[in-house]
Amino acid sequence: MFNTAGIIGAGPVGRALATHAARAGLPVLISSSRGPDALAGVIAELPPGATATTVERAARAELVILAIPFVRVPELASVVSDWSGRVVVDTTNQFSQYTPEYSGYVDLGQDTGTEWVGRQLPGATMIKAFNAMFASYIRPDPRHAEGRQVVFYAGDDDGACAGFHEFFTTLGFSPVYVGTLHEGGRTMQLGGVLSAVHVLRQD
């Protein structure tokens, strides 16, 4: 299983996942383009175990969670040129604008968003997850009286998928594999049949 989590992006999704990982006792490195000093307020709200750092340092964690606007992903290549050996969880959606609010859609033709993201991060092993869920569903304890919060995920690498499954099961989620980045990822992206579908699994 992954023993450290690096989170790139300190918005609602990044903060929610940082909270769950820190509560599970795992070291969490959270970063943003503004630099670690700008995250003092965020760190104050997170459980012990979360540390503000640079994007470069967060990208060296065993598991990297990408929680930034989709159209800003290419900027990461100028910060970290080689992503070999990294497992990257892509939580982005293909919005063409993110300010003043998320809107529009980037049409990639036959490619899924995560296939495109992976090409911007040379060498990365990609997993698609958490983009189909609103942050308000990610933030609470995933263990509910009615069951555990399901997180759909897609990926091409068996080892990375197994590690993802174990990691997020430890955090309390119920991971459900939906297929490859191309086939499964399409069901999860904007307009897909699993987009904004929130499910609890009864244990």
C-alpha positions as CSV (number, residue, x, y, z in Angstrom):
1,M,0.0,0.0,0.0
2,F,1.1,3.6,-0.4
3,N,2.5,5.1,2.7
4,T,2.6,8.8,1.8
5,A,0.2,11.0,-0.1
6,G,1.1,14.1,-2.1
7,I,-1.7,16.3,-3.0
8,I,-1.4,19.0,-5.7
9,G,-4.2,21.5,-5.3
10,A,-5.6,22.8,-2.0
11,G,-9.2,23.3,-3.2
12,P,-12.2,21.5,-1.7
13,V,-11.3,18.0,-3.2
14,G,-7.6,18.3,-2.2
15,R,-8.5,19.4,1.3
16,A,-11.1,16.7,1.8
17,L,-8.7,13.9,0.7
18,A,-5.9,15.4,2.8
19,T,-8.2,15.3,5.8
20,H,-9.1,11.6,5.4
21,A,-5.5,10.5,4.9
22,A,-4.2,12.5,7.9
23,R,-7.0,11.1,10.1
24,A,-5.9,7.6,9.1
25,G,-2.4,8.5,10.4
26,L,-0.7,8.8,7.0
27,P,1.8,11.5,6.2
28,V,0.2,14.0,3.8
29,L,2.1,16.6,1.7
30,I,-0.3,19.2,0.3
31,S,0.8,21.9,-2.2
32,S,-0.5,24.6,-4.5
33,S,0.9,26.9,-7.1
34,R,0.9,29.7,-4.5
35,G,3.6,27.9,-2.5
36,P,3.6,26.4,1.0
37,D,3.5,29.8,2.9
38,A,0.1,30.5,1.4
39,L,-1.3,27.3,2.9
40,A,-1.0,28.2,6.6
41,G,-4.7,28.6,6.9
42,V,-5.4,25.3,5.2
43,I,-2.9,23.4,7.4
44,A,-4.5,24.9,10.5
45,E,-7.8,23.3,9.5
46,L,-6.4,19.9,8.7
47,P,-5.7,17.1,11.2
48,P,-2.1,16.6,12.5
49,G,0.1,14.8,9.9
50,A,-0.6,17.2,7.0
51,T,2.3,19.4,5.9
52,A,2.4,22.3,3.4
53,T,5.1,21.9,0.8
54,T,6.1,22.7,-2.8
55,V,4.5,21.1,-5.8
56,E,7.9,19.4,-6.6
57,R,8.0,17.8,-3.1
58,A,4.3,16.7,-3.2
59,A,5.0,15.1,-6.6
60,R,7.6,12.8,-5.1
61,A,5.1,11.1,-2.7
62,E,4.3,7.4,-3.3
63,L,0.8,8.4,-4.3
64,V,0.1,11.8,-6.0
65,I,-3.4,13.2,-6.0
66,L,-4.0,15.7,-8.7
67,A,-6.7,18.2,-7.6
68,I,-6.3,21.2,-9.8
69,P,-8.3,22.7,-12.7
70,F,-8.1,20.5,-15.8
71,V,-6.8,23.3,-18.1
72,R,-3.9,24.0,-15.7
73,V,-2.5,20.5,-15.9
74,P,0.1,21.4,-18.6
75,E,1.7,23.8,-16.2
76,L,2.9,20.9,-14.1
77,A,5.2,19.7,-16.9
78,S,7.3,22.9,-16.4
79,V,7.6,22.1,-12.7
80,V,8.2,18.4,-12.8
81,S,9.4,17.1,-16.2
82,D,9.7,13.4,-15.4
83,W,6.9,11.6,-13.6
84,S,8.3,8.1,-14.0
85,G,7.6,5.8,-11.0
86,R,4.7,8.0,-9.8
87,V,1.1,6.8,-9.4
88,V,-1.1,9.8,-10.1
89,V,-4.8,10.0,-9.2
90,D,-6.5,12.4,-11.6
91,T,-9.6,14.0,-10.0
92,T,-10.0,16.6,-12.7
93,N,-13.0,17.2,-15.0
94,Q,-12.8,18.6,-18.5
95,F,-14.1,22.1,-17.8
96,S,-12.7,24.7,-20.2
97,Q,-13.0,27.4,-17.5
98,Y,-12.6,27.4,-13.8
99,T,-13.0,31.1,-12.9
100,P,-15.3,32.7,-11.9
101,E,-16.8,29.3,-11.8
102,Y,-16.4,25.9,-13.5
103,S,-18.0,25.9,-16.9
104,G,-17.6,24.9,-20.6
105,Y,-16.1,21.6,-21.8
106,V,-12.9,20.6,-23.5
107,D,-13.7,18.1,-26.3
108,L,-10.8,15.6,-26.6
109,G,-12.5,13.6,-29.3
110,Q,-11.9,9.9,-28.6
111,D,-9.5,10.4,-25.8
112,T,-10.7,10.6,-22.1
113,G,-9.6,13.4,-19.9
114,T,-7.1,11.2,-17.9
115,E,-5.5,9.8,-21.1
116,W,-4.8,13.4,-22.1
117,V,-3.6,14.3,-18.5
118,G,-1.2,11.3,-18.6
119,R,0.4,12.7,-21.8
120,Q,1.1,16.0,-20.0
121,L,2.9,14.1,-17.2
122,P,5.5,11.9,-19.0
123,G,6.0,8.5,-17.2
124,A,3.1,8.8,-14.8
125,T,0.9,5.8,-14.1
126,M,-2.6,7.2,-14.1
127,I,-5.7,6.4,-12.2
128,K,-9.0,8.2,-12.6
129,A,-11.1,8.8,-9.4
130,F,-13.1,11.2,-7.3
131,N,-14.0,13.4,-10.3
132,A,-17.5,11.9,-10.5
133,M,-18.2,13.0,-6.9
134,F,-19.1,16.4,-5.5
135,A,-16.6,17.6,-2.9
136,S,-19.5,17.7,-0.4
137,Y,-19.8,13.9,-0.7
138,I,-16.0,13.3,-0.4
139,R,-15.6,15.5,2.7
140,P,-17.7,13.6,5.3
141,D,-16.5,10.4,7.0
142,P,-17.1,7.8,4.2
143,R,-18.4,5.3,6.8
144,H,-22.1,6.0,7.1
145,A,-24.7,4.2,9.1
146,E,-26.2,3.0,5.8
147,G,-22.9,1.9,4.3
148,R,-19.6,3.1,2.9
149,Q,-19.2,5.8,0.3
150,V,-18.4,4.2,-3.1
151,V,-15.6,5.8,-5.1
152,F,-15.5,4.7,-8.7
153,Y,-12.0,4.4,-10.3
154,A,-10.4,3.5,-13.6
155,G,-6.9,2.5,-14.5
156,D,-4.7,0.4,-16.8
157,D,-2.0,-0.8,-14.4
158,D,-3.1,-3.7,-12.2
159,G,-0.5,-3.0,-9.5
160,A,-1.4,0.7,-9.2
161,C,-5.1,-0.1,-9.1
162,A,-4.6,-2.7,-6.3
163,G,-2.6,-0.1,-4.3
164,F,-5.3,2.5,-4.9
165,H,-8.0,0.1,-3.8
166,E,-6.2,-0.8,-0.6
167,F,-5.3,2.8,0.2
168,F,-8.8,4.2,-0.1
169,T,-10.3,1.2,1.7
170,T,-8.1,2.0,4.6
171,L,-9.5,5.6,4.5
172,G,-13.0,4.2,4.8
173,F,-14.2,4.3,1.2
174,S,-15.5,1.5,-0.9
175,P,-13.6,1.5,-4.1
176,V,-15.3,0.1,-7.2
177,Y,-13.2,-0.5,-10.4
178,V,-15.0,0.4,-13.6
179,G,-12.4,-0.5,-16.2
180,T,-9.6,1.0,-18.2
181,L,-8.8,4.7,-18.5
182,H,-10.3,4.7,-21.9
183,E,-13.5,2.7,-21.3
184,G,-14.0,3.1,-17.6
185,G,-12.8,6.7,-17.6
186,R,-15.4,7.6,-20.2
187,T,-18.2,6.5,-17.9
188,M,-16.9,8.8,-15.1
189,Q,-16.1,12.0,-17.0
190,L,-18.5,14.9,-17.6
191,G,-21.6,13.5,-19.4
192,G,-20.7,9.9,-18.5
193,V,-23.2,7.5,-16.9
194,L,-21.4,7.6,-13.6
195,S,-20.8,11.4,-13.4
196,A,-22.4,12.8,-10.2
197,V,-23.6,9.4,-9.2
198,H,-23.2,8.9,-5.4
199,V,-23.6,5.4,-4.1
200,L,-23.3,3.7,-0.7
201,R,-22.3,0.1,-0.3
202,Q,-23.9,-1.8,2.4
203,D,-21.4,-3.9,4.4
